[in-house]
Amino acid sequence: MIVKKISLVVTALFSMSMFAQESAEFPKEIKQDIKLSYLDSIKSTFKKDNLATKVDSLWMNELVSLDIYDDLTKDIQTINKDVTVDEELPTELLKQRLVAMNQKSPFEIEYNQGLENIIKSFLKNRKKSFSRLMALSEYYFPIFEDAFAKQNVPLEIKYLAVVESALNPKAVSKMGATGLWQFMYGTGKQYALKIDSYIDERSDPLKATAACSEYMTKMYNIFGDWELVLASYNSGPGNVTKAIRRSGGKTKYWDIRNYLPKETQGYVPAFLATMYLFEYHKEHGINPERAVVKNFETDTVAIKNQMSFKQIADLLDMPQSQIQLLNPSYKMGVVPFYQEEQHFIRLPKDKIATFVSNETQIYAYVKYDSEMKSTSSRLAVKYAPKVKPAVAKPATIENNDFEFYKVRKGDNLGAIASKYNVSTAELKKWNNLKTNSVAIGRSLKIKTDEVTPVKSTPVIDKREEAIASADEKSKSGAVDMDYVVVAGDNLGSIAKKFGTTIAELKELNNLTSNNIGLGKTIIISKAAIVIEEPVTTAIASNSVDSFKKKAISKNVGEDYYVKKGDSLYSISKKYPGVTISDIKKWNGIKDEDIKPGMKLKING
């Protein structure tokens, strides 16, 4: 007995031990069953390589901030160089500093009252702006200096980008000048900058700076004076040439300045004032904000297939805004892929390392994601059956085959025709109208067998139709689908709403222009998919007119009793695959004249 008891105890303890082990391991098994998304599974295989710090979000915000650009542009255009500014800066001290700057610069920097006034104005009103600009300059100035050194252009011209764009590659002037160097479209094309739907290289810091350097070199070969080169950059070489003629042939900027356009008269002094503030910012208590990232902390990689900024951001765990700001020349948030052309993406170096180390997985995911989106867009969206929207019908006086409608203020033929589900041409025919004009108070005849007598049903927007799921395709048939134009609609918005194009809408509706009238019914598709079974729709009609779409075989007969407002067209649309010709043939009808109460054979 003792042996048996010991055996039972040992067995019980062993069982408890096994159960405890299974219980302890159970959560691990559950955790292992959690499914990862394809994106997460791809990223879980990435090799990690932490080389450089992430680009600081505050610094990124500075790159898109246009407030400095707006302020400086306004200053340059409105500063009166002849008005004395009250700011602590002794004139003699300023003269000494300008002489020191002139000694180490190819520009002729000399004191004048206008330059002093602009310097003092910047010191008084723009100290904070220049503090931020100096932080940005740590990223952009190395790019400028490298390009200018290659063309033997004075490095001081880097300050011109501050005057032109406040170091914002996305800056666009009222005239359309774009980028750090504010190239107009024609000038950008002249200097081989690509501008298309995807790319605007006027916003590319490297390529736009190279174009600027080339322009400066050409203008210096013409004028032989760097101040005149700057003046030509602002107003065009033609205005500089005219100013030279008007001055009697003088060829120095300060001698012809008064003959230049007003804005250009302040443009070069603003450039020199900017140069002064960068040179002597410490003496004036201007402390540059922290420059979190330098240009050498970023790098580029060639893209082998088209990919979106969102795909890159998802894969590399970085905000899209960072990618947009480091790659300002891509206009649509997409790095395109053109045959025989290379496109690059600029990223922080740690992200470049991750990208290069995991290219195979990255392109596999981009292909998968793009195919998924393409498949989704191709899935047929199934709409509810075509039903004319029920419209509240004004009170009318019935008279044999016609009803009469009294024209009210604000009415027009199109709106009245829409209310009664008839065409404008029919209204004109019944009332002997030569034009679309109709007088207030006139009674219009409307044929009763064409009228849809709905007295109190509100108008329902076609957009509220129920949308069926795409996986019920096997239960569906094909019918036409139309849409009633509501306030605020245009062909573009309607095309976008239903996944079609303006050209297709115009072709389906025989439209010769993009104009569409309020209340007009237009055909959206000749083959929209509809659910075979009853579909919930937000379009109301008389309860007796509510119906289910039925998949009727042409071998099975059915009777249909004509109701007031019916037409052969509206009846045919209630039966997928049935045409007006079918109904005429089955019922021996030669024209489309049908009357309420008439029995029609369907599929007889």
VOGU-3710 file (C-alpha; in Angstrom, 3 decimals, decimal comma):
1> mivkkislvv> 0,000/0,000/0,000  2,810/2,350/0,909  4,528/1,609/-2,394  1,266/2,273/-4,273  0,766/5,614/-2,464  4,331/6,691/-3,214  3,809/5,753/-6,869  0,597/7,811/-7,028  2,282/10,807/-5,447  5,239/10,608/-7,843
11> talfsmsmfa> 2,878/10,266/-10,821  0,826/13,244/-9,654  3,898/15,408/-9,140  5,270/14,415/-12,557  1,931/15,272/-14,202  1,796/18,649/-12,454  5,360/19,335/-13,553  4,541/18,522/-17,175  1,376/20,657/-17,037  3,368/23,560/-15,598
21> qesaefpkei> 5,912/23,295/-18,398  3,160/23,252/-21,021  1,462/26,241/-19,368  4,696/28,177/-19,273  5,382/27,464/-22,922  1,841/28,218/-24,088  2,251/32,009/-24,372  5,378/31,484/-26,453  3,410/29,361/-28,887  0,712/32,031/-29,132
31> kqdiklsyld> 3,322/34,720/-29,768  4,854/32,666/-32,543  1,475/32,466/-34,306  1,131/36,256/-34,656  1,205/37,141/-38,345  3,400/39,978/-39,529  2,510/42,237/-42,435  4,647/41,864/-45,539  6,232/45,257/-44,784  7,141/44,216/-41,225
41> sikstfkkdn> 8,454/40,867/-42,392  10,681/42,600/-44,946  11,979/45,090/-42,376  12,676/42,319/-39,870  15,358/41,005/-42,252  17,128/44,372/-42,631  20,707/44,697/-41,510  20,983/47,568/-39,050  23,752/50,105/-39,508  23,688/53,183/-37,275
51> latkvdslwm> 26,203/55,539/-38,853  24,857/59,064/-38,424  22,277/60,895/-36,369  18,793/61,339/-37,762  17,901/64,611/-39,378  16,366/66,802/-36,718  12,678/67,619/-37,272  13,134/71,247/-36,214  15,812/71,719/-38,854  13,534/70,065/-41,395
61> nelvsldiyd> 10,769/72,524/-40,566  13,115/75,367/-41,415  13,557/74,023/-44,923  9,861/74,393/-45,696  9,281/77,609/-43,774  8,462/80,345/-46,269  8,053/83,147/-43,734  11,694/84,290/-44,055  11,426/84,227/-47,846  8,268/86,353/-47,749
71> dltkdiqtin> 9,792/88,832/-45,280  13,075/89,289/-47,136  11,374/89,565/-50,518  9,097/92,270/-49,153  12,049/94,080/-47,576  14,079/94,140/-50,786  11,111/95,435/-52,770  10,008/98,080/-50,270  13,053/99,248/-48,284  13,699/102,913/-48,946
81> kdvtvdeelp> 17,469/103,219/-49,043  17,167/107,006/-48,630  15,403/106,803/-45,242  17,723/106,870/-42,205  17,185/103,974/-39,766  17,714/104,429/-36,038  19,988/101,525/-35,079  23,190/101,447/-33,047  26,004/101,229/-35,615  28,492/104,127/-35,889
91> tellkqrlva> 29,028/105,188/-39,487  32,821/105,301/-39,110  32,894/101,751/-37,738  30,768/100,552/-40,627  33,108/102,222/-43,130  36,114/100,457/-41,606  34,409/97,073/-41,814  33,328/97,622/-45,432  36,944/98,488/-46,339  38,095/95,221/-44,713
101> mnqkspfeie> 35,478/93,267/-46,677  36,449/94,995/-49,925  40,107/94,020/-49,545  39,342/90,295/-49,711  36,513/90,352/-52,229  36,322/90,797/-56,020  33,219/92,934/-55,472  33,624/96,688/-55,166  32,281/97,222/-51,682  32,191/100,888/-50,819
111> ynqgleniik> 30,265/102,883/-48,265  27,169/104,861/-49,222  24,196/106,050/-47,213  21,780/103,692/-48,984  23,851/100,641/-48,030  24,070/101,825/-44,414  20,292/102,248/-44,245  19,644/98,722/-45,550  22,186/97,160/-43,153  20,610/98,969/-40,216
121> sflknrkksf> 17,110/97,962/-41,369  18,116/94,285/-41,426  19,717/94,622/-37,990  16,609/96,255/-36,567  13,963/93,975/-38,080  15,568/90,708/-39,217  18,048/89,549/-36,556  16,047/86,414/-35,790  15,633/85,627/-39,491  19,375/85,820/-40,075
131> srlmalseyy> 20,010/83,572/-37,080  17,888/80,886/-38,757  19,383/81,537/-42,180  22,880/80,993/-40,827  21,856/77,547/-39,570  20,496/76,670/-43,024  23,628/78,019/-44,675  25,687/75,269/-43,046  23,803/72,799/-45,211  23,615/74,765/-48,492
141> fpifedafak> 26,776/76,893/-48,625  29,158/73,927/-49,131  27,067/72,944/-52,179  27,293/76,487/-53,570  30,995/76,889/-52,900  31,857/73,604/-54,600  29,938/74,573/-57,772  31,318/78,128/-57,881  34,910/76,989/-57,335  34,664/74,743/-60,408
151> qnvpleikyl> 33,653/77,711/-62,596  35,963/80,249/-60,899  32,935/82,247/-59,721  33,385/84,366/-56,553  32,302/82,328/-53,539  30,551/85,410/-52,131  27,749/84,875/-54,657  26,486/82,192/-52,271  24,896/85,087/-50,337  22,739/85,818/-53,365
161> avvesalnpk> 20,654/82,700/-52,620  19,730/84,285/-49,289  18,432/87,368/-51,112  16,733/85,333/-53,862  15,004/82,550/-51,936  15,937/82,765/-48,230  17,648/79,390/-48,850  14,330/77,672/-49,562  14,426/75,291/-52,561  10,605/75,310/-52,705
171> avskmgatgl> 10,305/79,103/-52,902  8,143/80,303/-55,801  7,749/83,988/-56,650  4,556/85,624/-57,874  6,010/85,505/-61,394  6,704/81,759/-61,152  10,468/81,930/-60,500  11,328/78,746/-58,608  13,991/77,277/-56,348  17,054/78,485/-54,472
181> wqfmygtgkq> 18,185/80,586/-57,429  14,692/81,621/-58,618  14,926/80,499/-62,232  12,019/81,276/-64,533  10,729/78,361/-66,637  12,410/79,548/-69,845  15,755/80,216/-68,173  15,657/76,816/-66,478  15,097/75,123/-69,845  17,849/77,249/-71,411
191> yalkidsyid> 20,308/75,849/-68,856  19,149/72,245/-69,357  17,190/71,908/-66,122  14,566/69,175/-66,467  11,013/70,360/-65,825  8,194/67,862/-66,311  5,231/66,419/-64,409  7,462/64,516/-61,964  10,597/66,648/-61,743  11,525/70,321/-61,462
201> ersdplkata> 15,286/70,609/-61,280  15,052/74,332/-60,541  14,470/73,067/-56,976  17,462/70,716/-57,069  20,244/72,391/-55,030  23,077/70,751/-56,979  21,784/71,135/-60,538  20,267/74,583/-60,058  23,518/75,862/-58,512  25,503/74,485/-61,438
211> acseymtkmy> 23,131/76,337/-63,809  23,509/79,533/-61,755  27,292/79,212/-61,913  27,155/78,826/-65,693  24,923/81,911/-65,992  27,246/84,008/-63,826  30,277/83,027/-65,912  28,546/83,972/-69,174  27,356/87,331/-67,830  30,828/88,186/-66,483
221> nifgdwelvl> 32,287/87,518/-69,924  29,826/90,118/-71,246  29,978/92,860/-68,585  33,334/92,268/-66,859  31,920/93,529/-63,541  30,448/91,313/-60,821  28,000/93,961/-59,572  26,627/94,289/-63,120  26,383/90,487/-63,273  24,188/90,566/-60,160
231> asynsgpgnv> 22,101/93,394/-61,641  21,598/91,375/-64,850  20,589/88,343/-62,772  17,808/90,401/-61,203  16,563/92,522/-64,093  18,001/90,824/-67,174  21,023/91,809/-69,283  18,845/94,000/-71,522  17,988/96,413/-68,701  21,651/96,629/-67,686
241> tkairrsggk> 22,659/97,439/-71,275  20,022/100,181/-71,468  21,210/101,655/-68,164  24,788/101,754/-69,505  23,593/103,671/-72,587  21,514/106,116/-70,542  24,455/106,834/-68,214  26,590/107,865/-71,159  28,539/104,634/-71,441  29,594/104,156/-67,814
251> tkywdirnyl> 30,280/100,542/-66,873  30,293/100,483/-63,061  27,189/99,481/-61,082  27,292/102,456/-58,735  27,498/104,792/-61,764  24,451/103,338/-63,544  22,348/102,310/-60,522  19,878/105,182/-60,847  19,116/104,125/-64,444  18,207/100,562/-63,433
261> pketqgyvpa> 14,698/99,335/-62,449  13,741/100,392/-58,927  13,928/96,867/-57,457  17,407/96,319/-58,939  18,591/99,577/-57,350  18,042/97,942/-53,941  19,011/94,424/-55,033  22,811/94,714/-55,005  22,833/96,746/-51,729  20,644/94,003/-50,174
271> flatmylfey> 23,214/91,414/-51,338  26,083/93,425/-49,800  24,095/93,971/-46,586  23,553/90,199/-46,343  27,275/89,614/-46,851  28,040/92,138/-44,074  25,673/90,477/-41,562  27,160/87,037/-42,221  30,682/88,445/-41,778  29,960/90,454/-38,614
281> hkehginper> 27,059/88,584/-37,006  28,949/88,016/-33,734  29,645/91,731/-33,338  25,894/92,390/-33,598  24,818/89,614/-31,251  23,377/87,379/-33,964  23,835/83,816/-32,791  23,260/81,174/-35,482  20,728/78,546/-34,513  21,986/75,003/-34,158
291> avvknfetdt> 22,677/73,338/-37,507  21,691/69,754/-36,777  22,694/68,308/-40,135  25,398/69,172/-42,608  25,461/68,329/-46,292  28,251/65,808/-45,738  25,919/63,887/-43,397  23,719/62,969/-46,355  24,353/60,889/-49,450  22,563/59,731/-52,580
301> vaiknqmsfk> 21,687/56,369/-54,075  20,494/55,611/-57,611  16,927/54,316/-57,856  16,425/51,269/-60,082  12,628/51,305/-60,179  9,964/53,922/-59,609  9,057/54,257/-55,960  7,083/56,683/-53,859  8,288/58,710/-50,885  5,718/56,861/-48,779
311> qiadlldmpq> 7,172/53,474/-49,679  10,682/54,694/-48,815  9,458/56,267/-45,569  7,657/53,065/-44,525  10,681/50,910/-45,262  13,272/53,148/-43,612  11,167/54,329/-40,652  11,482/58,039/-41,390  8,909/60,804/-41,991  7,949/61,517/-45,594
321> sqiqllnpsy> 8,605/65,202/-44,874  12,319/64,460/-44,442  12,482/62,761/-47,815  10,561/65,595/-49,466  12,846/68,214/-48,001  16,078/66,470/-48,949  14,710/65,824/-52,463  12,808/68,993/-53,363  13,035/68,494/-57,142  10,547/65,585/-57,090
331> kmgvvpfyqe> 7,193/67,320/-57,409  4,732/64,462/-56,813  6,337/62,568/-53,949  7,567/59,957/-56,412  11,059/59,116/-57,667  10,340/58,220/-61,310  12,215/55,729/-63,440  12,936/56,704/-67,048  14,751/54,446/-69,483  18,408/55,414/-69,939
341> eqhfirlpkd> 18,165/58,080/-67,211  19,329/57,821/-63,638  17,471/59,361/-60,743  18,841/59,601/-57,237  17,356/59,870/-53,782  19,184/61,858/-51,079  18,919/60,501/-47,537  20,770/60,733/-44,215  23,809/58,441/-44,328  22,425/55,952/-41,819
351> kiatfvsnet> 19,354/55,500/-44,034  21,542/55,196/-47,137  23,419/52,380/-45,416  20,172/50,573/-44,624  18,914/51,096/-48,178  22,067/49,825/-49,906  22,413/46,835/-47,573  18,842/45,703/-48,218  18,128/46,678/-51,819  16,789/43,267/-52,841
361> qiyayvkyds> 14,152/43,228/-50,125  13,300/46,900/-50,661  12,606/46,493/-54,381  10,664/43,292/-53,689  8,414/45,198/-51,309  8,002/48,168/-53,699  6,937/45,757/-56,469  4,516/43,982/-54,147  3,033/47,245/-52,820  2,648/48,742/-56,311
371> emkstssrla> 0,977/45,590/-57,629  -1,419/45,532/-54,692  -2,449/49,142/-55,348  -2,821/48,455/-59,057  -4,992/45,411/-58,377  -7,156/47,365/-55,951  -7,748/50,100/-58,499  -8,764/47,554/-61,120  -11,310/45,789/-58,932  -14,809/46,477/-60,254
381> vkyapkvkpa> -16,756/48,732/-57,926  -20,349/47,581/-58,044  -23,039/50,204/-57,885  -26,744/49,948/-57,217  -29,081/49,686/-60,238  -29,721/52,705/-62,377  -32,770/54,515/-61,015  -33,861/58,004/-61,847  -33,592/60,119/-58,686  -37,010/60,888/-57,316
391> vakpatienn> -37,725/64,598/-57,406  -40,388/66,523/-55,589  -42,955/67,427/-58,288  -44,686/70,783/-58,040  -48,435/70,847/-57,953  -49,816/70,722/-61,494  -53,178/70,750/-63,221  -53,881/67,593/-65,172  -55,530/67,917/-68,601  -55,926/64,819/-70,777
401> dfefykvrkg> -52,497/63,791/-72,156  -50,698/66,847/-70,802  -49,953/68,376/-67,457  -49,089/72,038/-67,051  -46,310/73,651/-65,074  -46,194/77,356/-64,291  -42,689/78,798/-64,667  -41,371/80,385/-61,465  -38,507/82,730/-60,677  -35,187/80,893/-60,930
411> dnlgaiasky> -36,518/78,180/-63,255  -34,915/77,220/-66,551  -35,769/74,585/-69,129  -33,005/72,263/-67,987  -34,167/72,271/-64,361  -37,829/71,801/-65,330  -36,955/68,953/-67,699  -34,961/67,297/-64,930  -37,908/67,550/-62,523  -40,122/65,621/-64,908
421> nvstaelkkw> -37,498/63,220/-66,269  -37,911/64,519/-69,797  -35,485/66,216/-72,143  -35,161/69,911/-72,936  -35,793/69,119/-76,602  -39,139/67,504/-75,715  -40,182/70,535/-73,648  -39,349/72,812/-76,563  -41,268/70,568/-78,998  -44,410/70,361/-76,839
431> nnlktnsvai> -44,459/74,128/-76,266  -43,246/75,354/-79,695  -40,203/77,028/-78,145  -37,444/78,181/-80,488  -34,898/78,955/-77,739  -34,135/77,858/-74,200  -35,550/81,097/-72,798  -38,895/80,900/-71,019  -40,870/83,693/-69,361  -41,809/83,660/-65,679
441> grslkiktde> -45,500/82,880/-65,286  -45,851/80,929/-68,535  -47,546/77,533/-68,342  -45,602/74,763/-69,993  -47,213/71,602/-71,354  -45,658/68,342/-70,225  -46,810/65,053/-71,761  -48,367/62,904/-69,039  -47,117/59,530/-70,245  -43,593/60,891/-69,816
451> vtpvkstpvi> -44,123/62,358/-66,342  -42,778/60,787/-63,176  -45,486/61,806/-60,680  -43,561/61,982/-57,419  -45,122/64,507/-55,049  -43,120/64,580/-51,865  -39,963/62,506/-52,191  -36,775/64,484/-51,518  -33,912/64,577/-53,998  -31,204/62,102/-53,049
461> dkreeaiasa> -27,619/62,501/-54,201  -26,558/59,681/-56,487  -23,361/59,484/-54,463  -25,353/57,852/-51,670  -25,983/54,704/-53,705  -24,879/51,537/-51,975  -21,551/50,060/-53,077  -21,323/46,282/-53,105  -18,162/44,316/-52,382  -16,033/43,205/-55,326
471> deksksgavd> -15,992/39,548/-54,308  -19,656/39,116/-55,363  -18,806/39,410/-59,023  -20,303/36,032/-59,834  -23,770/37,305/-58,796  -23,736/40,355/-61,009  -24,946/41,516/-64,390  -24,263/44,603/-66,483  -26,458/47,712/-66,795  -25,944/51,372/-67,591
481> mdyvvvagdn> -25,304/53,770/-64,699  -26,118/57,456/-64,654  -25,649/60,381/-62,278  -27,558/63,593/-61,618  -25,358/66,707/-61,525  -25,547/68,537/-58,190  -24,235/71,929/-57,072  -20,443/72,118/-57,105  -20,001/69,299/-59,632  -17,878/69,480/-62,754
491> lgsiakkfgt> -16,744/66,827/-65,213  -13,382/66,514/-63,490  -14,829/65,888/-60,011  -17,425/63,435/-61,370  -14,782/61,528/-63,352  -12,577/61,262/-60,256  -15,525/60,153/-58,110  -16,406/57,241/-60,395  -12,895/56,276/-61,502  -13,303/57,333/-65,119
501> tiaelkelnn> -11,979/60,177/-67,301  -13,385/63,442/-68,620  -12,890/62,198/-72,185  -14,932/59,048/-71,506  -17,751/61,065/-69,897  -17,866/63,435/-72,879  -17,934/60,527/-75,330  -20,695/58,670/-73,439  -22,863/61,799/-73,234  -22,054/63,348/-76,637
511> ltsnniglgk> -20,706/66,478/-74,955  -18,753/68,959/-77,047  -17,523/71,036/-74,081  -16,761/70,596/-70,379  -19,869/72,533/-69,330  -22,640/70,583/-67,604  -25,921/71,963/-66,270  -27,164/71,610/-62,718  -29,729/68,792/-62,558  -28,595/67,182/-65,827
521> tiiiskaaiv> -28,493/63,399/-65,853  -25,291/62,063/-67,381  -24,269/58,506/-68,194  -21,333/57,345/-66,070  -20,787/53,896/-67,533  -22,305/51,634/-70,164  -21,331/48,539/-68,219  -21,394/49,289/-64,493  -21,663/46,152/-62,369  -24,760/45,737/-60,183
531> ieepvttaia> -25,770/43,190/-57,563  -28,257/40,572/-58,683  -29,941/40,334/-55,276  -31,858/43,241/-53,640  -29,531/46,214/-53,103  -30,097/48,859/-50,477  -30,140/52,283/-52,099  -30,675/55,728/-50,722  -32,796/56,745/-53,738  -36,474/56,937/-52,876
541> snsvdsfkkk> -39,444/56,407/-55,209  -43,116/55,460/-54,862  -43,414/52,288/-52,840  -45,092/50,550/-55,768  -42,109/51,443/-57,960  -39,526/49,841/-55,676  -38,077/46,767/-57,351  -35,430/44,089/-57,198  -33,005/43,506/-59,997  -33,656/40,048/-61,376
551> aisknvgedy> -31,436/37,908/-63,540  -34,082/36,999/-66,111  -33,433/34,418/-68,754  -34,765/35,129/-72,212  -36,402/31,688/-72,098  -38,686/32,543/-69,126  -41,703/34,815/-69,540  -42,924/37,517/-67,156  -45,645/40,157/-67,338  -45,027/43,806/-66,508
561> yvkkgdslys> -47,829/46,379/-66,061  -46,931/49,842/-67,264  -47,144/52,541/-64,603  -47,502/56,265/-65,118  -44,111/57,740/-65,945  -42,758/54,528/-67,451  -41,018/54,450/-70,811  -39,627/51,535/-72,776  -36,153/52,709/-71,839  -36,865/52,798/-68,072
571> iskkypgvti> -38,597/49,390/-68,224  -35,712/47,796/-70,142  -33,282/48,986/-67,501  -35,190/47,033/-64,838  -34,191/43,798/-66,532  -30,471/43,157/-67,156  -29,793/42,148/-70,721  -33,185/43,323/-71,977  -33,280/46,019/-74,664  -36,016/48,306/-75,998
581> sdikkwngik> -35,964/46,287/-79,238  -36,605/43,084/-77,260  -39,699/44,562/-75,592  -41,010/45,870/-78,913  -40,524/42,484/-80,575  -42,104/40,501/-77,736  -45,175/42,789/-77,672  -45,556/43,693/-81,340  -44,963/47,396/-80,648  -43,896/49,506/-83,627
591> dedikpgmkl> -43,237/52,753/-81,775  -42,552/53,648/-78,164  -46,123/54,748/-77,362  -47,162/52,873/-74,226  -49,940/53,728/-71,764  -50,330/53,243/-67,995  -52,000/49,893/-67,220  -50,775/48,277/-70,412  -49,478/44,707/-69,933  -46,108/43,968/-71,471
601> king> -44,580/40,531/-71,980  -40,995/40,297/-70,881  -38,952/37,484/-72,441  -42,078/36,047/-74,008
//
